[in-house]
Amino acid sequence: MNAYIIMKNADGTENRENAILYFSFRKEAYLPYTMLSVRFISSSDSFLNVTEIKLYVGDKLVHHGLIDTIETTNSGGGKISSVVSRGFTSLLCQNQIEPGLKIGISINKLMNSFYTLPNITHEDNSDESNYIYVGKNSTMWDGIVNLAYRFSGRYPFIRDTNCVRITPVSEPASFSYHSSELISTGSALTQRRLLSHLHMSDINGDYGQYEYTDTEAVSANIIRHKFFEMDQEFLNDPENALFYHNKFDSREKRRFFCCYSGYNGEDLSDLITFSGVVSERISAVSIKGSKRGIFTEISVYHDKFPH
């Protein structure tokens, strides 16, 4: 299996680069874009007019994104370039929506009514039974997060290269690995984000009415208090704001993962089975490549959000 990148210039021309020295790709359930870092032997003298990059692993397009940074060094008669890129859905985090209450909102309406953003698609869902409250300095991604939680109690995620989803795919691919096919398996615990006590003010700015205690955090001797203003997204159900913030602070609490050689096409929301994990939704995909080969790590999360 090999990997290559295609660099697109401002004039529409493209350069294919095959001599990749190293790449690292990642997508995960709580990251609103894919991430790519790649180092390669350059066939071009300069990439100062490059606007976007695609990464193919085998014949599968896994990343299509903007150029955050690109640097080319001439040394010893050769040219080495390094690129850092985020998927186009990162633009959702960089575009704000006019504040206020947006009623009768669906993912179709939210994605299509405000801005035309390049190379971003979304799940086709026209259900307009929900609303969102757009606060000051809120972004499009904040609106998508609010809508997803209101619609299904879930956190939105990126499927394929730049497809926004607020529900799991209905017909996921299924992958199963025996121990003999895997390089390693493991588990991880992340508690750095856990909060023990949440305090939210009421609409008048007073505290004391809306409180939440995470007993799991307290039992682990994690004492962290957070005070925040009334989350107006939950005006009709203020207690639910506390539950949402507790879930978000507990994201990726427990992770189970496996690693194998190559890449078989897994994506977020597909199903995977390996040692100790039986037909669970994939929460993260990490692919790394170098002269040693290409290696994929698949993770599932056990936290307070449904996956």
C-alpha positions in Angstrom: 0.0 0.0 0.0 1.2 3.5 -0.8 0.1 7.0 -0.1 0.4 10.2 -2.2 -0.8 13.8 -2.1 -2.2 16.2 -4.7 -1.5 19.9 -4.3 -3.9 22.3 -6.0 -2.7 25.8 -7.0 -4.6 29.0 -7.2 -4.8 28.8 -11.0 -6.4 25.3 -10.8 -3.4 23.3 -11.8 -2.4 20.3 -9.7 0.8 18.6 -8.7 1.0 15.0 -7.5 3.7 14.2 -5.0 4.6 10.6 -4.5 7.8 10.8 -2.5 6.3 11.0 1.0 8.8 10.7 3.8 6.3 10.8 6.6 2.6 11.6 7.1 0.2 11.7 10.1 -3.6 11.9 9.6 -6.2 12.0 12.3 -10.0 12.4 12.6 -12.0 11.9 15.8 -15.5 12.3 17.1 -15.0 15.6 18.8 -12.8 17.3 16.3 -14.7 19.3 13.7 -12.2 18.7 10.9 -9.6 16.2 9.8 -5.9 16.9 10.5 -2.9 16.2 8.2 0.8 16.7 8.6 3.1 15.5 5.8 6.7 15.7 4.8 7.8 14.9 1.3 10.5 15.3 -1.4 9.3 18.1 -3.6 9.1 18.0 -7.3 8.3 21.7 -7.5 10.6 24.6 -6.7 7.9 26.5 -4.8 4.5 25.9 -3.4 3.7 29.6 -2.6 0.5 29.5 -4.7 -0.9 26.3 -3.3 -4.4 26.6 -1.9 -5.4 23.0 -0.9 -4.2 19.5 -0.5 -5.6 16.0 -0.8 -4.2 12.8 0.8 -4.9 9.4 -0.7 -4.0 6.2 1.1 -4.2 3.5 -1.4 -6.9 4.7 -3.7 -9.1 6.2 -0.9 -9.2 10.0 -0.4 -9.0 10.5 3.3 -8.2 14.2 3.6 -9.1 17.3 1.6 -8.1 20.5 3.3 -6.8 24.0 3.3 -3.1 24.8 3.7 -2.3 26.1 7.2 1.4 26.2 6.6 3.8 24.9 4.0 7.6 25.2 4.1 10.2 24.1 1.5 13.9 23.7 2.3 16.6 23.3 -0.3 19.5 21.2 1.0 22.1 18.9 -0.5 20.6 19.3 -4.0 17.1 18.2 -2.9 14.0 20.0 -1.8 12.0 18.9 1.2 8.5 20.3 1.9 6.4 20.1 5.0 2.6 20.8 5.1 0.1 21.2 7.9 -3.5 21.1 6.8 -7.0 21.1 8.3 -10.0 19.8 6.5 -12.4 22.4 4.9 -14.9 21.9 7.7 -12.5 23.9 9.9 -14.1 26.9 8.2 -17.2 26.1 10.2 -15.2 27.1 13.3 -14.2 30.4 11.7 -17.5 31.8 10.4 -19.9 33.4 12.8 -23.7 33.6 12.6 -25.8 36.6 13.5 -26.8 36.2 17.1 -30.4 35.4 18.1 -33.0 32.7 18.2 -33.2 30.6 15.0 -36.5 28.7 14.9 -37.5 26.0 12.5 -33.9 25.0 11.9 -32.6 21.8 10.3 -29.1 20.7 9.3 -30.0 21.4 5.7 -31.2 24.9 6.5 -28.3 25.6 8.8 -25.7 24.5 6.3 -27.3 26.1 3.2 -28.9 29.4 4.4 -25.9 31.4 5.8 -22.7 31.0 3.8 -21.4 29.0 0.8 -18.3 27.2 2.1 -16.2 25.2 -0.4 -15.9 21.5 -0.5 -18.2 20.9 2.6 -21.2 18.6 2.4 -23.7 17.5 5.1 -26.1 14.8 6.0 -29.5 15.3 4.2 -31.9 16.0 7.0 -34.7 18.6 6.6 -36.4 18.1 10.0 -37.2 21.7 11.1 -38.8 20.8 14.4 -35.9 22.3 16.5 -34.4 25.6 17.2 -31.0 27.0 18.1 -29.9 30.0 20.1 -26.9 31.7 18.6 -24.9 33.6 21.2 -22.5 36.4 20.8 -19.4 35.3 18.8 -20.9 31.9 18.1 -19.7 30.0 15.0 -21.5 27.8 12.6 -20.0 24.8 14.3 -21.5 25.9 17.6 -24.9 26.0 15.9 -24.3 22.5 14.5 -23.4 21.3 18.0 -26.5 22.8 19.5 -28.7 21.4 16.8 -27.2 17.9 17.0 -27.7 17.7 20.7 -31.2 19.0 20.6 -32.1 16.7 17.7 -30.6 13.4 19.0 -28.6 14.0 22.2 -25.4 13.4 20.2 -22.3 15.4 19.3 -21.8 16.1 15.5 -18.9 14.6 13.6 -17.1 14.6 10.3 -17.6 11.6 8.0 -15.6 11.0 4.8 -13.5 14.0 4.0 -15.7 17.0 4.8 -19.3 15.7 5.4 -21.0 17.0 8.5 -23.3 14.5 10.3 -25.6 14.9 13.3 -26.7 11.3 13.4 -24.9 8.0 12.9 -24.8 6.4 9.5 -27.7 4.0 9.0 -25.7 1.4 7.1 -22.2 1.4 8.5 -19.4 -0.7 7.2 -18.3 -3.4 9.6 -14.7 -4.4 10.4 -13.4 -7.3 12.6 -9.8 -8.1 13.6 -8.4 -11.2 15.3 -5.4 -10.8 17.6 -3.1 -12.3 15.0 -4.0 -9.5 12.6 -3.2 -6.7 15.0 0.1 -5.1 16.0 -1.3 -4.0 19.4 -4.4 -3.2 21.4 -4.8 -1.0 24.4 -6.9 1.3 26.5 -6.6 4.8 27.9 -8.2 7.0 30.6 -8.5 10.8 30.2 -9.6 12.8 33.2 -7.9 16.2 32.6 -11.2 17.8 31.5 -13.4 16.4 34.2 -15.3 18.9 36.4 -16.7 17.9 39.7 -19.2 20.8 40.2 -21.1 22.9 37.6 -22.8 26.1 38.7 -25.0 27.9 36.1 -26.7 31.2 36.8 -30.3 31.8 36.2 -31.6 34.3 33.6 -31.0 37.1 36.1 -27.4 36.2 36.7 -28.0 34.7 40.1 -26.4 31.4 41.2 -27.7 28.6 43.4 -30.6 27.3 41.4 -28.8 25.3 38.7 -26.2 23.0 40.2 -24.7 19.7 39.1 -22.2 17.3 40.9 -20.3 14.7 39.0 -20.1 11.9 41.6 -17.6 9.9 39.5 -15.2 12.9 39.5 -15.7 13.5 43.3 -15.1 9.8 44.0 -11.8 10.0 42.1 -10.8 13.0 44.3 -11.1 15.4 41.3 -12.5 18.6 42.7 -13.0 21.3 40.1 -15.7 23.9 40.3 -16.9 25.9 37.2 -19.3 28.9 37.2 -20.9 30.0 34.0 -23.7 32.2 32.8 -27.1 30.8 31.8 -26.7 28.8 28.6 -29.6 30.3 26.6 -29.6 27.4 24.2 -31.4 25.6 27.0 -33.9 28.2 28.1 -36.8 25.8 27.9 -34.9 23.2 29.9 -32.1 24.8 31.9 -31.2 21.6 33.8 -30.3 20.0 30.4 -27.5 22.6 30.0 -25.8 21.1 33.0 -26.1 17.6 31.6 -24.7 18.7 28.2 -21.7 20.5 29.8 -21.0 17.5 32.0 -21.0 15.2 29.0 -18.7 17.5 27.0 -16.3 17.8 29.8 -16.3 13.9 30.1 -15.6 13.3 26.4 -13.2 10.6 25.4 -13.0 9.5 29.1 -12.3 5.9 28.3 -10.7 4.9 25.0 -10.1 1.4 23.6 -7.9 1.0 20.5 -6.2 -1.4 18.2 -3.4 -0.9 15.6 -2.7 -2.8 12.4 -0.5 -2.6 9.3 -2.1 -0.8 6.3 -5.4 0.9 6.0 -8.7 -0.8 5.3 -11.0 2.2 4.9 -12.5 2.6 8.3 -14.4 5.8 9.1 -16.2 7.4 12.0 -19.5 5.7 12.8 -18.5 2.4 11.1 -18.5 -0.7 13.3 -15.4 -2.5 14.6 -14.7 -5.6 16.6 -11.4 -6.5 18.2 -10.2 -7.8 21.6 -12.7 -6.7 24.2 -14.7 -4.6 21.8 -17.7 -6.1 19.9 -19.4 -4.2 17.1 -19.0 -0.7 18.5 -19.0 2.6 16.6 -15.6 3.9 15.6 -14.7 7.2 17.4 -11.3 8.0 16.0 -9.1 7.0 13.0 -5.3 7.7 13.0 -3.1 6.8 10.1 0.7 7.2 10.0 3.1 6.4 7.2 6.8 6.4 6.7 9.5 4.2 5.2 8.5 1.6 7.7 5.1 1.4 6.1 1.5 2.6 6.8 -0.1 1.9 10.2 -3.7 2.6 11.3 -5.0 3.0 14.9 -8.8 2.7 15.4 -10.4 3.9 18.6 -13.8 3.6 20.3 -14.8 5.9 23.1 -16.8 5.1 26.2 -18.1 8.4 27.6 -21.4 10.1 28.3 -22.3 10.8 24.7 -24.0 8.1 22.6 -21.8 7.0 19.6 
